[in-house]
């Protein structure tokens, strides 16, 4: 097994296509395919399933690629530090669509400085938050647990070799446009919301009520719209008086002051926290980021 083989396998996984990876690596497709076949033969497992539609990563392949990515990244750090004489370190976070988690990331970047670190922040699905931490793409994954999803989520967290660290708990709020007919109320009920579309983040192929980012995922919504990014949801709120359910932690610096968080009458507790690899110690930059997240506990007490 060579470092080059690992890099080739990771390139195929990132491209999702043998042909596309071959172009990026300036190799012929047969040559790349033969290299991967030799690697699979050496390690005794199939990394990719090949078909006319492209490639699919096997479950065993996913685990192997996670370790391969760790090896190549560590080698890159060694090369930067001792060969290229550079000292940049990498720090990556995956998160559900929380503006406060993004704001904490921004403050972390300011403290650490771009001269020393290479940063990455991924707003993604609940499942991929955990998966990215499992396969070393991210050091930390920010998400929440509640009474409904806790059992299933903890099972997934355990199976992926991760652990959940709770930061704080908060009530459920209705997040809507400031011009919404209900925006000025002191509290809003689910019955009152029935007249308006509810917004939810699309969880992709791993969609499940237990993986939903919003509270009340089992509620029988009369109108439900799914989207994959925060900007689209904000546009829907303003365009059609839609709403979503959230933690109530609003960052006007990022979303602007045109939106409101109003307490939900039928509130439920959200336990906001993060997942990391079980037993792993956070890096220095990871500690800074968690410290920024903890500051929001004071804002909800």
C-alpha positions as CSV (number, residue, x, y, z in Angstrom):
1,X,0.0,0.0,0.0
2,X,1.4,3.4,-1.0
3,X,0.5,7.0,-0.2
4,X,-0.1,7.5,-3.9
5,X,-2.7,4.7,-3.9
6,X,-4.5,6.3,-1.0
7,X,-4.5,9.7,-2.7
8,X,-5.9,8.1,-5.9
9,X,-8.7,6.3,-3.9
10,X,-9.6,9.6,-2.1
11,X,-9.7,11.5,-5.4
12,X,-12.2,8.9,-6.8
13,X,-14.4,9.2,-3.7
14,X,-14.3,13.0,-3.9
15,X,-15.1,13.1,-7.6
16,X,-17.7,10.3,-7.5
17,X,-16.4,9.1,-10.8
18,X,-13.4,7.1,-12.0
19,X,-13.3,9.1,-15.3
20,X,-13.4,12.5,-13.6
21,X,-10.8,11.4,-11.0
22,X,-8.5,10.2,-13.9
23,X,-8.8,13.6,-15.6
24,X,-8.0,15.5,-12.3
25,X,-5.0,13.2,-11.7
26,X,-3.8,13.4,-15.4
27,X,-4.0,9.6,-15.7
28,X,-5.7,7.3,-18.1
29,X,-8.9,5.7,-16.8
30,X,-7.6,2.1,-17.3
31,X,-4.4,3.0,-15.4
32,X,-6.3,4.5,-12.4
33,X,-8.7,1.5,-12.4
34,X,-5.8,-1.0,-12.3
35,X,-4.1,0.9,-9.5
36,X,-7.3,0.7,-7.4
37,X,-7.7,-2.9,-8.2
38,X,-4.2,-3.6,-6.9
39,X,-4.9,-1.7,-3.7
40,X,-8.2,-3.6,-3.2
41,X,-6.4,-6.9,-3.7
42,X,-3.7,-6.0,-1.2
43,X,-6.1,-4.9,1.6
44,X,-8.6,-7.7,0.8
45,X,-11.7,-5.6,0.4
46,X,-13.7,-3.8,-2.3
47,X,-13.6,0.0,-1.9
48,X,-15.8,0.9,-4.9
49,X,-18.7,-0.8,-6.7
50,X,-18.4,0.0,-10.4
51,X,-21.4,0.4,-12.7
52,X,-22.4,2.2,-15.9
53,X,-23.7,5.0,-13.7
54,X,-20.4,5.5,-12.0
55,X,-19.0,4.3,-8.6
56,X,-20.5,3.6,-5.2
57,X,-18.4,3.4,-2.1
58,X,-18.9,0.2,-0.1
59,X,-19.4,0.4,3.7
60,X,-16.0,-1.2,4.2
61,X,-14.6,1.3,1.7
62,X,-16.1,4.2,3.7
63,X,-14.2,3.1,6.8
64,X,-11.0,2.5,4.9
65,X,-11.2,5.9,3.2
66,X,-11.7,7.6,6.6
67,X,-8.4,6.2,7.8
68,X,-6.8,6.9,4.4
69,X,-7.8,10.6,4.6
70,X,-6.3,10.8,8.1
71,X,-3.0,9.3,6.8
72,X,-2.8,11.7,3.8
73,X,-3.6,14.7,5.9
74,X,-1.0,13.8,8.6
75,X,1.5,13.3,5.8
76,X,0.6,16.7,4.5
77,X,1.2,18.3,7.9
78,X,4.6,16.5,8.1
79,X,5.6,17.8,4.7
80,X,4.4,21.3,5.4
81,X,6.2,21.4,8.7
82,X,9.5,19.8,7.9
83,X,9.9,19.9,4.1
84,X,8.1,23.0,2.9
85,X,8.9,24.7,6.3
86,X,5.3,25.8,6.7
87,X,3.4,25.5,9.9
88,X,-0.3,25.8,8.8
89,X,-2.6,23.4,10.7
90,X,-6.1,22.4,9.6
91,X,-9.3,22.8,11.5
92,X,-12.7,21.7,10.3
93,X,-16.2,21.8,11.8
94,X,-19.4,20.2,10.5
95,X,-22.8,21.5,11.8
96,X,-26.5,21.5,11.4
97,X,-27.8,24.8,10.0
98,X,-27.1,27.0,13.1
99,X,-26.1,30.6,12.7
100,X,-24.6,30.7,16.2
101,X,-22.3,27.8,15.2
102,X,-21.2,29.8,12.2
103,X,-20.7,32.9,14.3
104,X,-18.6,30.9,16.8
105,X,-16.5,29.7,13.9
106,X,-16.0,33.3,12.7
107,X,-14.8,34.3,16.1
108,X,-12.5,31.3,16.3
109,X,-10.9,32.3,12.9
110,X,-10.4,35.8,14.2
111,X,-8.6,34.5,17.3
112,X,-6.4,32.0,15.6
113,X,-5.5,34.0,12.6
114,X,-5.3,32.8,9.0
115,X,-1.6,32.7,9.0
116,X,-1.4,29.5,11.0
117,X,-4.5,27.6,10.1
118,X,-6.5,26.3,7.2
119,X,-10.2,26.4,8.1
120,X,-13.3,24.6,6.8
121,X,-16.9,24.9,8.0
122,X,-19.6,22.6,6.6
123,X,-23.3,23.2,7.1
124,X,-24.8,19.9,6.2
125,X,-27.3,17.1,7.1
126,X,-27.5,15.6,10.5
127,X,-26.1,12.2,9.3
128,X,-23.2,13.8,7.5
129,X,-22.3,15.9,10.6
130,X,-21.6,12.6,12.4
131,X,-20.1,10.9,9.3
132,X,-17.7,13.8,8.7
133,X,-16.4,13.5,12.3
134,X,-16.1,9.7,12.0
135,X,-14.0,9.8,8.8
136,X,-11.8,12.7,10.1
137,X,-13.1,15.3,7.7
138,X,-14.1,17.4,10.7
139,X,-12.8,17.4,14.3
140,X,-16.1,18.6,15.7
141,X,-19.8,18.2,14.7
142,X,-22.5,20.5,16.1
143,X,-26.0,19.1,16.6
144,X,-28.8,18.6,19.1
145,X,-30.6,15.9,21.0
146,X,-34.0,15.8,22.5
147,X,-36.3,13.3,24.2
148,X,-37.7,12.1,20.8
149,X,-34.4,11.5,18.9
150,X,-32.0,10.8,21.7
151,X,-32.2,7.0,21.6
152,X,-31.7,6.7,17.9
153,X,-29.1,9.4,17.7
154,X,-27.1,7.9,20.6
155,X,-27.1,4.6,18.8
156,X,-25.7,6.1,15.6
157,X,-23.2,8.2,17.6
158,X,-22.0,5.0,19.4
159,X,-21.8,2.9,16.2
160,X,-19.6,5.6,14.6
161,X,-17.1,5.6,17.5
162,X,-18.2,9.1,18.6
163,X,-19.4,10.7,21.8
164,X,-21.8,13.6,22.4
165,X,-20.8,16.5,24.7
166,X,-23.8,18.7,25.8
167,X,-23.1,22.4,25.9
168,X,-26.5,23.9,26.9
169,X,-30.2,23.3,26.6
170,X,-32.8,25.7,25.2
171,X,-36.6,26.0,24.5
172,X,-38.2,25.8,21.1
173,X,-38.8,29.0,19.2
174,X,-40.7,30.0,16.0
175,X,-38.3,31.6,13.5
176,X,-40.0,33.9,11.0
177,X,-39.8,37.1,9.0
178,X,-40.4,40.4,10.9
179,X,-43.3,41.2,8.6
180,X,-45.1,37.9,9.4
181,X,-48.6,38.3,10.8
182,X,-47.6,36.5,14.0
183,X,-44.1,38.1,14.4
184,X,-45.2,40.6,17.1
185,X,-46.9,38.1,19.4
186,X,-45.3,37.2,22.7
187,X,-45.9,33.5,22.1
188,X,-47.2,31.4,19.2
189,X,-49.1,28.1,19.3
190,X,-48.9,25.2,16.8
191,X,-52.5,25.8,16.0
192,X,-51.9,29.3,15.0
193,X,-49.0,28.1,12.7
194,X,-51.2,25.7,10.8
195,X,-52.2,28.5,8.4
196,X,-48.6,29.0,7.3
197,X,-46.0,26.8,5.5
198,X,-43.4,25.1,7.7
199,X,-39.8,25.0,6.5
200,X,-37.5,22.1,7.1
201,X,-33.9,21.3,6.0
202,X,-33.8,18.4,3.6
203,X,-31.8,15.5,5.0
204,X,-31.1,13.8,1.7
205,X,-30.8,10.1,1.3
206,X,-30.7,9.6,5.1
207,X,-33.9,11.4,5.7
208,X,-35.6,10.3,9.0
209,X,-37.8,12.0,11.6
210,X,-35.1,11.2,14.1
211,X,-32.5,13.1,12.0
212,X,-34.6,16.2,11.4
213,X,-33.0,19.5,12.4
214,X,-36.2,21.0,13.5
215,X,-38.2,20.2,16.7
216,X,-41.8,18.8,16.4
217,X,-40.7,16.5,13.5
218,X,-43.7,14.2,14.1
219,X,-46.3,17.0,14.0
220,X,-48.8,16.6,11.2
221,X,-48.0,19.7,9.2
222,X,-50.6,20.8,6.6
223,X,-47.9,22.6,4.5
224,X,-44.3,21.6,4.6
225,X,-41.5,22.9,2.4
226,X,-38.0,21.4,2.4
227,X,-34.8,23.2,1.3
228,X,-31.1,22.4,1.5
229,X,-29.6,25.7,2.5
230,X,-30.3,28.5,5.0
231,X,-30.4,31.3,2.5
232,X,-33.3,29.6,0.6
233,X,-35.2,29.1,3.9
234,X,-34.8,32.8,4.7
235,X,-36.2,33.8,1.2
236,X,-39.2,31.5,1.7
237,X,-39.9,33.1,5.1
238,X,-40.0,36.5,3.6
239,X,-41.7,35.6,0.3
240,X,-44.6,33.4,1.5
241,X,-44.7,34.0,5.3
242,X,-43.2,30.6,6.1
243,X,-41.6,29.7,9.4
244,X,-39.3,27.1,11.0
245,X,-38.7,25.9,14.5
246,X,-35.3,26.6,16.1
247,X,-33.3,27.2,19.3
248,X,-34.1,30.9,19.5
249,X,-30.5,31.9,19.3
250,X,-30.5,34.5,16.6
251,X,-27.3,36.1,15.1
252,X,-28.4,39.3,13.5
253,X,-24.8,39.9,12.3
254,X,-25.2,37.0,9.9
255,X,-29.0,36.8,9.2
256,X,-29.8,40.5,9.4
257,X,-32.5,42.1,11.6
258,X,-35.4,41.2,9.4
259,X,-36.3,38.0,11.3
260,X,-37.7,37.2,14.7
261,X,-37.6,34.3,17.1
262,X,-40.8,34.0,19.1
263,X,-41.3,31.4,21.9
264,X,-43.5,28.4,20.9
265,X,-46.3,27.7,23.4
266,X,-45.8,23.9,23.1
267,X,-42.1,24.2,23.7
268,X,-39.7,21.2,24.0
269,X,-36.1,21.2,25.3
270,X,-33.3,21.1,22.8
271,X,-29.9,19.9,24.1
272,X,-27.3,21.6,22.0
273,X,-23.8,20.0,21.9
274,X,-21.1,18.5,19.7
275,X,-19.8,15.1,18.7
276,X,-16.2,14.2,18.6
277,X,-14.3,10.9,18.2
278,X,-14.6,8.9,21.4
279,X,-11.8,9.5,23.8
280,X,-10.1,12.0,21.5
281,X,-8.7,15.2,23.0
282,X,-9.7,18.4,21.3
283,X,-7.0,20.4,19.5
284,X,-6.1,23.9,20.7
285,X,-8.2,25.4,18.0
286,X,-11.0,23.0,18.9
287,X,-10.9,24.2,22.5
288,X,-11.2,27.8,21.3
289,X,-14.3,26.9,19.1
290,X,-16.0,25.1,21.9
291,X,-15.3,28.0,24.2
292,X,-17.1,30.3,21.7
293,X,-20.1,27.9,21.6
294,X,-20.3,27.9,25.4
295,X,-20.8,31.7,25.4
296,X,-24.3,31.2,24.0
297,X,-25.3,29.5,27.3
298,X,-25.2,32.9,29.0
299,X,-27.5,34.4,26.3
300,X,-30.3,31.9,26.9
301,X,-30.3,31.8,30.7
